[in-house]
Amino acid sequence: AFVGGAVAGPAVAAQAAPEQHVSPVAMSVMADRDHGKGDHKDGHKDGRPSRDRLVPHGVQGEQASIPISGEQADNVKAIVKATKKAGLDERAAVIAVGTSLQESKLENLGDLGANNDHDSLGLFQQRPSSGWGSPDQIMDREHATTAFLDGLKQVDGWHDLPLTVAAQKVQVSAYPDAYAKWENQAADLVANAWNNS
């Protein structure tokens, strides 16, 4: 697997909006809502990807959610666009968006000075010293996403792994289970952005 990435440190947590946890019961209700009569085999009547394509094995564990600003929504669109350009599907975009939710709360973070986790930068908190690219490249949303996806493609069976396992194999975080809580919000964001990116 592609080795690199960085742990989202206290600087990211301090800047992030408070997380709202969603109970497993609420998750079940939301999943049922998304499997409505308007779904087609490969997507919704409105053309959005189906829940089965976004989260093929369901969401695991308690979920979190944050409010999304216009800038964060633009970053989701950039991740989705880069995923499509790389020839990958909706599941890859969900893994990428979920990873970015954990690493930077979907913010393209520059150098935070003393608050930086080593030399971590950008949407995925990738480190130049770990081979993700130059600081300028990492701050480019397409490059950062493509680098993440290149790592993902090296993970055997990534498409069928839980989001947190796939993300961890790419990011090599000190908090390997932290990605799991973002799967539901990542799936919703990708569903909404897929046809607009």
C-alpha positions in Angstrom: 0.0 0.0 0.0 1.0 3.6 -0.5 2.7 4.7 2.7 2.2 8.2 3.9 -0.4 10.4 5.4 -0.6 12.0 8.7 -2.6 11.9 11.8 -5.2 14.6 12.2 -3.9 16.3 15.3 -5.3 18.7 17.8 -5.1 21.6 15.3 -7.7 20.0 13.1 -10.0 19.1 16.0 -9.8 22.6 17.3 -10.9 24.1 14.0 -13.6 21.6 13.3 -17.3 22.2 14.0 -18.7 20.0 16.8 -19.6 16.5 15.8 -23.2 15.4 16.0 -23.4 11.7 16.8 -26.2 9.6 15.3 -27.4 6.5 17.0 -27.5 3.2 15.2 -31.3 3.2 15.3 -31.3 6.6 13.5 -28.9 5.2 11.0 -31.3 2.4 10.2 -34.1 4.9 9.7 -31.9 7.0 7.4 -30.9 3.9 5.4 -34.5 2.9 5.0 -35.3 6.4 3.8 -32.6 6.1 1.1 -34.0 2.8 -0.1 -37.3 4.4 -1.2 -39.5 3.4 -4.1 -37.9 5.9 -6.4 -34.6 4.0 -6.4 -33.5 2.4 -9.6 -31.1 -0.6 -9.6 -28.1 1.7 -10.1 -29.4 4.9 -8.7 -32.3 7.1 -7.6 -35.0 8.3 -10.0 -33.1 11.7 -10.0 -29.9 10.1 -11.2 -28.1 10.0 -7.9 -26.1 6.9 -7.1 -28.0 4.2 -5.1 -27.2 3.6 -1.4 -26.0 0.1 -2.4 -23.3 1.6 -4.6 -22.2 4.1 -2.0 -22.2 1.9 1.0 -22.3 -1.7 -0.3 -22.0 -3.4 3.1 -23.8 -0.8 5.2 -22.6 1.7 7.7 -20.7 0.4 10.8 -20.8 1.8 14.2 -22.1 5.1 15.6 -22.0 7.9 13.0 -21.1 11.6 13.3 -22.1 14.6 11.2 -20.9 18.2 10.8 -22.5 21.2 9.1 -21.0 21.7 5.7 -20.1 25.2 4.4 -20.1 26.3 0.8 -16.3 25.9 0.7 -16.5 22.4 2.1 -19.2 21.5 -0.4 -16.9 22.7 -3.2 -14.1 20.5 -1.8 -16.5 17.5 -2.0 -17.2 18.3 -5.6 -13.5 18.6 -6.3 -12.9 15.1 -4.7 -15.8 13.6 -6.7 -14.5 15.2 -9.9 -11.0 13.9 -9.4 -12.4 10.4 -8.6 -14.4 10.4 -11.8 -11.3 11.6 -13.7 -9.3 8.7 -12.2 -11.9 6.3 -13.6 -13.1 5.2 -10.2 -16.7 4.8 -8.9 -18.9 6.2 -6.2 -17.5 3.9 -3.5 -14.0 5.3 -4.1 -15.4 8.9 -3.7 -17.2 7.9 -0.4 -13.9 6.5 1.0 -12.1 9.7 -0.1 -14.7 12.1 1.3 -14.9 10.1 4.5 -11.2 10.2 4.9 -11.1 14.0 4.3 -13.9 14.5 6.8 -11.7 12.8 9.4 -8.4 14.4 8.5 -9.4 18.0 7.8 -13.2 18.3 8.1 -13.1 18.8 4.3 -11.0 21.9 4.7 -7.9 22.4 2.5 -5.7 23.3 5.4 -2.4 25.0 4.8 0.5 25.1 7.2 -0.9 25.7 10.7 2.5 26.6 12.2 3.0 25.2 15.7 -0.4 23.6 15.5 0.6 21.5 12.5 0.9 17.7 12.8 4.5 17.5 11.5 4.2 18.7 7.8 0.7 17.6 7.2 -1.3 19.7 4.6 -4.5 19.8 2.6 -7.7 17.9 2.5 -6.2 14.6 3.5 -3.4 16.0 5.8 -0.8 14.4 3.5 2.9 14.9 4.3 5.5 16.1 1.7 8.1 14.2 3.8 6.2 11.0 3.2 6.1 11.2 -0.5 2.7 12.7 -1.2 4.1 15.5 -3.3 5.4 19.0 -2.8 3.4 21.4 -0.5 2.0 23.1 -3.5 0.9 19.8 -5.0 -0.7 18.7 -1.8 -2.7 21.9 -1.6 -4.0 21.3 -5.1 -7.3 19.4 -4.5 -7.0 17.3 -7.7 -3.5 16.2 -6.9 -4.2 15.4 -3.3 -7.3 13.4 -4.2 -5.5 11.6 -7.1 -2.6 10.7 -4.7 -5.0 9.3 -2.2 -6.8 7.3 -4.8 -3.5 6.0 -6.2 -2.8 4.6 -2.7 -6.4 3.2 -2.5 -6.0 1.3 -5.8 -3.0 -0.5 -4.3 -5.1 -1.9 -1.4 -6.3 -5.4 -2.3 -10.0 -5.6 -2.3 -10.5 -2.0 -1.3 -13.9 -1.8 -2.8 -15.3 -4.4 -0.4 -13.5 -3.2 2.7 -15.2 -1.1 5.4 -14.4 2.6 4.8 -12.2 2.8 8.0 -10.1 -0.2 6.9 -9.5 1.1 3.4 -8.7 4.6 4.6 -6.3 3.4 7.2 -4.4 1.2 4.7 -3.7 4.4 2.7 -3.3 7.0 5.5 -1.5 4.9 8.1 -3.1 6.9 10.9 -2.4 6.5 14.6 -6.2 6.4 14.9 -7.2 3.6 12.5 -10.9 3.4 13.6 -11.6 7.1 13.4 -12.7 7.1 9.8 -15.7 4.8 10.4 -18.0 7.5 11.9 -18.0 9.5 8.7 -19.3 6.9 6.3 -22.9 8.0 6.3 -22.3 11.7 5.8 -19.7 10.9 3.1 -22.2 8.8 1.3 -24.9 11.5 1.5 -22.4 14.2 0.3 -21.2 12.0 -2.7 -24.8 11.2 -3.6 -25.6 14.9 -3.8 -22.4 15.8 -5.6 -22.0 12.9 -8.1 -24.0 14.4 -10.9 -22.9 17.9 -10.3 -19.1 17.4 -10.4 
